[in-house]
Amino acid sequence: MSEKQKKVVLAYSGGLDTSVILKWLIEQGYEVIAYIADVGQDDNFDEAREKAIRIGASEVVIDDLKEEFVSDFIFPAIQASAIYENRYLLGTALARPLIAKGQISLAKKLGAGYVSHGATGKGNDQVRFELTYYALNPEIKVLAPWKDPVFLKEFKGRTDMLNYASEKNIPVKASLKKPYSEDDNLLHISHEAGVLEDPRFSPGKEILSRITSPLDAPDKVTRISIEFKDGIPVKVTHPEKDIVMEGPLNIFSYLNKVGCENGIGLLDMVENRFVGLKSRGIYETPGATILFIAHLDIEGIAMDREVLRLRNMLSPKFAELVYNGFWYSPEMDFLRAALNKSQELIDGVVDLDLYKGNVIVVGRESSSSLYNQELSSMDIEGGFDQQDSEGFIKINAVRLMAHHAILRKTGNEIIPSS
């Protein structure tokens, strides 16, 4: 085995699983570079670095990906109105291809022939990581311990990992306060597994680690305005506090802040994993929930009806591809090109009230508006001749009359003759 083949870039979080995997890979003869992707999670990166070095990593790389995460992943998903199974805003799914891309870039830079991750063989993340690895470097070798027979023989569950950590002097933060797993990034924090595997179990507001419970949110409305250009948010203003935010990361971070304060973005759902299993997750997604609603509204005034209809057919497929790990795929390239075209001239400002978990649209305007107040008005004649509607209705009634004539002839009419 060459030096290049012995090097592995491990997606490292500093938690129990990846810390055990780091040590286990070293014992299998690999030189391990710990790759920590900063996608906005609330972690102590210095502590994680020290821990990885203590365990035996030859190098620790901390990669700040927050700006790229917002501009190249979150905002395109908002443009696409991407929401999985009509509810989930893809917080974990959007981060994985970015992290995997960073690993592949580092592996190329350091001459590493392997990459590795700590995702289990039952979940979605293994697919998201590995499809990205292979898409961006078909020659890369993937070490996935949770699918390795040797690893599985040694580690049958959390108890075995804790015992191994104790034996190898790997520091572990054990806590009974959170008997479930979490994934944290700028877009959301998720809670799943453990006690949450019972779909009837209600953890109460104690589970919330980002947003204020809607019940405890302020009794006062927070009014903000979001400005869009080509479907991308370019400015957020909070007039009452004289706050103006520009730039992708600043905008998204501020929306997270006001969203958290007002209890926005709480979701408890059972979803369908790509591997065929169902899983229950509780999500806190404040900023993206606000953006999703505002973006839908500005499209209402600035997007052509038939383009909107087609876009709405493509959005679920976009969300499905993201969820299933196909960010870097030809079909995603095709979808993104079409969706980008749909966002041309989706410009304007949406005014929103945030109140106790609710995002309420209260007004909008657009320089590319297709809304004609005179044509639509019930009080102004405008340029729309209402008599034209008579022919329009008759033309659309032709096939209905033909269909129901057949029903009458065959005795299947909806309203029986007297």
C-alpha angles and dihedrals in degrees: 000000000000125000089254091053093051095056118093129183108214123199096232129192102169092243128124098272100048092040091055091044091051091055093041092053090051089053089052089060102263129134103228126209110194111220115199113189113203103212093156101284118153096246136134100242095184089055091048091049093051091047093051092049091048091052091051111268111158091215139002120211120192110196119195104216100158098110092045091047092057100040101037103032115016098042094046088052090052090049088053093047085231114186122155117229088352093290119051119084093204099245097161096030094058094050097052100069089048092052092045090049089054091051092051091049091050092046090054092047094049097037094244118162096197140054127190142188138187099233117131126241092246101058143070099250095072088059094045093050097043099043088053092047093053094042093054097038116016090186096057120113117224124213109199106174095189087064095041113105092214092052093044091052090055098040117043095161149330095304092059090049093050091049091049091049090052092048092049095042093244109160112236130189103217116188133176090191091080109036091176138063127261137200115199131191140134092280099050150323118242130201120199146140125034113059090356091069086085099082091205095052112108114201093190125218090311088085092064113104101164114027130051112247108263087235091058097041118115119285088228128087119243110211119200136165126218122200120206132198116189088345093305121115109242103168140020122194131190102191097188091060095033090238123155121181126192133171124057099267095042092048095048095043091052093049088051089052098051090038091055092047091054099043095249125163108026115153132173113185147148110231138184115252119215091243090062102261127115120232136186119228136176113208136192110199110158108158097039092049090057092046094046092056094043092049093051089053097051089050088056092065100032107035126083114247097239093044088051090051091052092044089053089055092052099044097074090050091050090051092047092051091050093047093048095048103255099127091126099048135114091244090054090050088054094047094047091051091052094044093047089054090052090056097059108120093008087139133145148075129289121198116212139186116211114202133159098327095325130113107202121188109218103171148344143191133189136190087212094046118154091194113111110195094195094050092047097042122114089203102046122061093213120166097311115102105210091202088069088069091071093067091040091056094045093052091050090047095057096087093040091055091047092050095049092045088061090048091053092047092052095044095250098110115147094226110041116224114252 
